[in-house]
């Protein structure tokens, strides 16, 4: 942890971006718990819950072919401010939804909000390799994952109590208020020269990115490898667990918040424990261990307290897998294509997450048990480890700097 603190002290821009991340991510989990609690209160079926989870990720899939070229063309700060304001505008109207007949409005707002959020994320992840050297980049990605996980832990736990005590509308208002604070911090952010866009024609940027991906097969394989982390998309699965096993013994909002928070404890600890251990050779081992942890969760899922404990283990390897595979992609991408390649990478990752969410809902509607569905997601990491072994045999992978 001292290593990460030292980097934040030395990198002023990274420090400011990290603070903005912390506030924005913390805010997002308030409305996330509130949305799923609201759906259960309104009597939504598993298909609706799964569709809502998928709508959190589909916007990033649809906009990726266009957002990458915008990122490489225009100044990042201007785009970041616009996107964050759009998130605020799509959050406040959620307080109007109080009937199952208004689900169409919830779908629209979630779609717009998450489109802006995923665009912002892609923009930031393409900015980091432009302002940081190779030695710092891996640690910066790990810092990002720790912040995401910490805000996830605290945000989910606190929001569970907030929703339980004062209701879903208060969570939506608090969410929007925190985003206003993040906008104020972003407004004062200064970026160095060389990060203000290329000014090239938009369609030429799109064409050249397609040519680049065709001529750089390793980049395409690393995009697909990173997408395997999307099989840890448990939002819909957790909501179905709560509905199937834990209500009415545990209040809905508390159960959702505590399950996500316990998994996020592992997410926070993962980079700290595994960051110095992970390398190219051990990446496949970590993928196999990730699958084993999910299988153990599947075995105890019907017991709430054992499920809390198992979900910590599930989270332990996830952030390290995410940050390491992301850094591998950044290290093997030409700098002038950062924005577009990161956008395509996020498209594949979010597409995987969306499909996993829909698959969970479909299997639940078809009568498959929650333990079987959970174990099926764990099996995907065996395939991921085999795919990584194939990549390592056919391509020369650069080692990620510590």
C-alpha positions in Angstrom: 0.0 0.0 0.0 2.9 2.4 0.7 3.9 1.9 -2.9 0.6 3.2 -4.1 0.6 6.2 -1.7 4.1 7.1 -3.0 2.9 7.1 -6.6 -0.1 9.3 -5.7 2.1 11.8 -4.0 4.4 12.0 -7.0 1.7 12.2 -9.7 -0.5 15.2 -9.1 -2.8 14.6 -12.1 -3.3 10.9 -11.1 -4.0 12.0 -7.5 -6.8 14.4 -8.7 -8.3 11.9 -11.1 -8.2 9.3 -8.3 -10.1 11.5 -5.9 -12.7 12.2 -8.6 -13.0 8.5 -9.2 -13.5 7.8 -5.5 -16.4 10.3 -5.3 -18.0 9.3 -8.6 -17.8 5.6 -7.9 -19.0 5.9 -4.3 -22.0 7.9 -5.6 -22.9 5.3 -8.2 -23.4 2.5 -5.8 -26.0 4.4 -3.9 -28.4 4.4 -6.8 -27.3 0.9 -7.8 -28.6 -0.7 -4.6 -31.7 1.6 -4.8 -32.5 0.5 -8.4 -32.4 -3.2 -7.6 -34.3 -2.7 -4.3 -36.9 -0.7 -6.2 -37.3 -3.5 -8.8 -37.9 -6.1 -6.1 -40.3 -3.8 -4.3 -42.3 -3.3 -7.5 -42.5 -7.1 -8.1 -40.2 -7.3 -11.2 -39.6 -10.8 -12.4 -36.1 -12.3 -12.9 -36.1 -11.4 -16.6 -36.7 -7.7 -15.8 -33.9 -7.7 -13.2 -31.5 -9.3 -15.6 -32.5 -6.8 -18.4 -31.8 -3.9 -16.0 -28.4 -5.4 -15.2 -27.7 -5.7 -18.9 -28.7 -2.1 -19.5 -26.0 -1.0 -17.2 -23.5 -2.3 -19.8 -25.1 -2.3 -23.2 -24.5 1.5 -23.8 -20.8 1.0 -23.6 -21.0 -1.7 -26.2 -23.1 0.3 -28.7 -21.1 3.5 -28.4 -17.5 2.1 -28.4 -17.0 2.2 -32.2 -17.7 5.9 -32.1 -16.4 7.0 -28.6 -12.8 5.9 -29.3 -12.4 8.2 -32.2 -14.0 11.1 -30.3 -11.5 10.5 -27.4 -8.5 10.6 -29.8 -9.9 13.7 -31.5 -11.1 16.1 -28.8 -9.6 17.5 -25.5 -10.3 15.0 -22.7 -11.3 17.5 -20.0 -14.1 19.0 -22.1 -15.5 15.5 -22.8 -15.2 14.5 -19.1 -17.1 17.5 -17.8 -19.9 16.9 -20.4 -20.2 13.3 -19.5 -20.4 13.9 -15.8 -23.1 16.5 -16.2 -25.0 14.0 -18.3 -24.8 11.5 -15.4 -26.3 14.0 -13.0 -29.2 14.8 -15.5 -30.0 11.0 -15.8 -29.9 10.4 -12.1 -32.3 12.9 -10.5 -35.4 11.8 -12.5 -35.1 8.3 -11.0 -37.0 9.7 -8.0 -40.1 9.8 -10.2 -40.4 6.0 -10.6 -42.9 4.5 -8.2 -44.9 2.1 -10.3 -44.1 -0.9 -12.5 -45.7 0.9 -15.4 -42.9 3.4 -15.3 -40.1 0.9 -15.9 -39.7 2.3 -19.4 -38.4 5.5 -17.8 -36.0 3.6 -15.5 -34.7 1.7 -18.6 -34.1 5.0 -20.5 -32.4 6.7 -17.5 -30.1 3.7 -16.7 -29.2 3.5 -20.4 -28.2 7.2 -20.7 -26.5 7.3 -17.3 -24.4 4.2 -17.9 -23.6 5.3 -21.4 -22.0 8.5 -20.0 -20.3 6.5 -17.2 -18.7 4.0 -19.5 -17.6 6.7 -21.9 -16.0 8.5 -19.1 -14.2 5.4 -17.9 -12.9 4.6 -21.4 -11.7 8.2 -21.7 -9.8 8.0 -18.4 -8.2 4.7 -19.2 -6.9 6.0 -22.5 -5.6 9.1 -20.8 -3.5 7.3 -18.2 -0.9 5.8 -20.6 -0.5 9.2 -22.2 0.5 10.9 -18.9 2.3 8.0 -17.1 5.4 6.0 -17.8 5.4 2.3 -18.3 6.7 1.7 -14.7 3.8 3.6 -13.2 1.0 2.5 -15.5 0.5 -1.0 -13.9 0.3 0.6 -10.4 -2.0 3.3 -11.6 -4.4 0.6 -13.0 -4.2 -1.2 -9.6 -4.9 2.1 -7.8 -7.9 2.5 -10.0 -9.2 -1.0 -9.2 -8.6 -0.5 -5.5 -10.6 2.8 -5.6 -13.4 1.1 -7.5 -13.4 -1.8 -5.0 -13.2 0.4 -1.9 -16.0 2.6 -3.1 -17.9 -0.5 -4.0 -17.4 -2.0 -0.5 -18.3 1.1 1.4 -20.8 2.4 -1.1 -22.7 -0.9 -1.2 -22.7 -1.3 2.6 -23.7 2.3 3.4 -26.2 2.5 0.6 -27.9 -0.7 1.8 -28.5 1.0 5.2 -29.4 4.3 3.6 -32.0 2.7 1.4 -33.3 0.6 4.3 -33.6 3.6 6.6 -34.8 6.5 4.3 -35.8 4.9 1.0 -34.6 4.8 -2.6 -35.3 8.4 -3.4 -32.8 9.7 -0.9 -30.2 7.5 -2.4 -30.8 9.0 -5.9 -30.6 12.5 -4.5 -27.4 11.8 -2.6 -25.9 10.2 -5.8 -26.5 13.3 -7.8 -25.1 15.6 -5.1 -21.9 13.7 -5.0 -21.5 14.0 -8.8 -21.8 17.8 -8.4 -18.8 17.7 -6.1 -16.9 15.6 -8.6 -17.7 18.1 -11.3 -16.2 20.9 -9.2 -12.9 19.0 -8.8 -12.7 18.1 -12.4 -13.3 21.7 -13.4 -9.9 22.7 -11.8 -8.0 19.8 -13.3 -5.1 20.8 -15.6 -3.7 18.4 -18.2 -0.3 18.5 -19.9 0.3 19.3 -23.5 -0.1 16.3 -25.8 -3.4 15.3 -24.3 -5.7 17.7 -26.2 -6.7 15.6 -29.2 -5.2 15.1 -32.6 -7.6 17.2 -34.7 -7.7 14.5 -37.4 -10.8 13.8 -39.3 -13.2 11.6 -37.4 -13.9 9.0 -40.1 -10.2 8.7 -40.9 -9.6 7.9 -37.2 -12.2 5.2 -37.4 -10.8 3.7 -40.6 -7.2 3.7 -39.3 -8.3 1.9 -36.1 -9.9 -0.9 -38.1 -6.7 -1.3 -40.2 -4.6 -1.3 -37.0 -6.6 -4.0 -35.4 -6.5 -6.1 -38.5 -2.7 -5.8 -38.6 -2.2 -6.3 -34.8 -3.7 -9.7 -34.0 -2.1 -9.8 -30.5 -4.1 -6.7 -29.5 -7.3 -8.4 -30.6 -6.4 -11.5 -28.5 -5.6 -9.3 -25.5 -9.0 -7.6 -25.8 -10.7 -11.0 -25.8 -8.6 -12.2 -22.9 -9.6 -9.1 -20.8 -13.3 -9.9 -21.6 -13.1 -13.1 -19.5 -13.1 -10.9 -16.4 -16.7 -10.0 -17.4 -17.8 -13.4 -16.2 -17.6 -11.9 -12.7 -20.7 -9.8 -13.5 -22.8 -10.7 -10.5 -25.3 -7.9 -10.2 -28.3 -9.8 -11.5 -27.1 -13.0 -9.8 -26.9 -11.3 -6.4 -30.4 -9.8 -6.7 -31.8 -13.3 -7.6 -29.9 -14.9 -4.7 -31.5 -12.4 -2.3 -35.0 -13.0 -3.8 -34.6 -16.8 -3.8 -32.9 -17.5 -0.4 -32.6 -14.5 1.9 -35.9 -12.6 1.9 -37.7 -12.2 4.3 -35.0 -13.3 6.8 -32.9 -10.3 5.8 -34.2 -7.0 4.4 -33.8 -6.8 0.6 -31.6 -3.7 0.6 -29.4 -4.9 3.4 -28.9 -8.3 1.8 -27.9 -6.8 -1.6 -25.6 -4.3 0.0 -23.9 -6.7 2.3 -23.3 -9.3 -0.4 -21.8 -6.8 -2.7 -19.8 -5.3 0.1 -18.3 -8.6 1.3 -17.2 -9.4 -2.3 -15.7 -6.0 -2.5 -13.6 -6.6 0.6 -11.8 -9.2 -1.5 -11.6 -6.8 -4.5 -9.9 -4.2 -2.3 -7.4 -6.7 -0.8 -6.6 -8.4 -4.1 -4.1 -5.9 -5.7 -2.5 -5.3 -2.3 -1.9 -9.0 -1.7 -1.4 -10.2 -5.3 0.0 -7.1 -7.0 3.7 -7.9 -6.3 3.1 -11.6 -7.1 1.3 -11.5 -10.4 3.2 -11.8 -13.7 2.7 -13.3 -17.1 3.5 -16.8 -16.0 1.2 -16.7 -13.0 -1.7 -15.1 -14.7 -3.2 -18.4 -15.9 -2.9 -19.8 -12.3 -4.9 -16.9 -11.0 -7.6 -17.4 -13.6 -7.9 -21.1 -12.5 -8.1 -20.0 -8.8 -10.8 -17.4 -9.7 -12.9 -20.2 -11.1 -12.4 -22.4 -8.0 -13.4 -19.5 -5.7 -16.7 -19.1 -7.7 -17.4 -22.9 -7.5 -17.0 -22.7 -3.7 -19.4 -19.8 -3.6 -21.9 -21.9 -5.6 -21.6 -24.7 -3.1 -22.7 -22.5 -0.1 -24.9 -20.0 -1.8 -28.1 -21.0 0.0 -26.6 -20.0 3.4 -26.5 -16.2 3.7 -23.6 -16.1 6.1 -21.4 -18.6 4.3 -22.3 -16.9 1.1 -20.9 -13.6 2.5 -17.7 -15.4 3.5 -17.3 -17.1 0.1 -17.9 -13.9 -1.8 -14.9 -12.4 -0.2 -12.8 -15.1 -1.8 -14.5 -14.6 -5.1 -13.5 -10.9 -5.1 -9.8 -11.5 -4.1 -8.5 -12.3 -7.6 -10.9 -10.2 -9.7 -9.3 -6.8 -9.5 -5.9 -8.2 -10.1 -7.1 -10.1 -13.2 -8.8 -6.9 -14.4 -5.9 -4.5 -13.9 -3.2 -6.9 -15.2 -5.0 -7.8 -18.4 -5.8 -4.2 -19.0 -2.1 -3.2 -18.5 -1.1 -6.0 -20.9 -3.3 -4.4 -23.6 -2.0 -0.9 -22.9 1.6 -2.1 -23.1 1.0 -3.7 -26.5 -0.9 -0.9 -28.1 0.6 2.0 -30.1 0.1 5.3 -28.3 -1.7 7.0 -31.1 -4.4 4.3 -31.0 -5.0 4.3 -27.2 -8.4 5.9 -27.2 -9.8 3.7 -30.0 -8.3 0.4 -28.7 -9.4 1.0 -25.2 -12.9 1.8 -26.5 -13.0 -1.5 -28.4 -11.7 -3.3 -25.4 -14.4 -1.8 -23.1 -17.0 -2.7 -25.8 -16.0 -6.4 -25.6 -15.8 -6.4 -21.9 -19.2 -4.7 -21.4 -20.7 -7.0 -24.1 -19.6 -10.0 -22.1 -21.0 -8.5 -18.9 -24.3 -7.7 -20.6 -24.6 -11.2 -22.1 -23.7 -12.8 -18.8 -26.4 -10.8 -17.1 -29.0 -11.8 -19.7 -27.8 -15.4 -19.5 -28.3 -15.4 -15.8 -31.9 -14.2 -16.2 -32.6 -16.6 -19.0 -31.3 -19.6 -17.0 -33.2 -18.5 -13.9 -36.5 -18.2 -15.9 -35.8 -21.6 -17.4 -35.8 -23.1 -13.9 -32.0 -23.6 -13.4 -30.9 -23.3 -9.8 -28.8 -20.4 -8.6 -25.9 -22.8 -7.5 -25.8 -24.2 -11.1 -25.7 -20.8 -12.7 -23.0 -19.6 -10.3 -20.8 -22.7 -11.0 -21.3 -22.2 -14.8 -19.8 -18.7 -14.5 -16.8 -20.2 -12.6 -16.2 -22.7 -15.4 -15.5 -19.8 -17.8 -12.2 -19.1 -16.1 -10.9 -22.5 -17.1 -11.4 -21.6 -20.7 -9.7 -18.2 -20.0 -6.6 -20.0 -18.7 -6.5 -22.2 -21.7 -6.8 -19.2 -24.0 -4.0 -17.4 -22.2 -1.8 -20.5 -22.7 -2.5 -20.4 -26.4 -1.7 -16.7 -26.7 1.6 -17.2 -24.8 2.6 -20.0 -27.2 2.0 -18.0 -30.3 3.0 -14.4 -29.3 5.8 -12.7 -27.4 4.1 -11.1 -24.4 6.0 -8.2 -22.8 6.2 -8.5 -19.1 4.2 -5.8 -17.2 6.5 -3.5 -15.2 5.9 -3.4 -11.5 
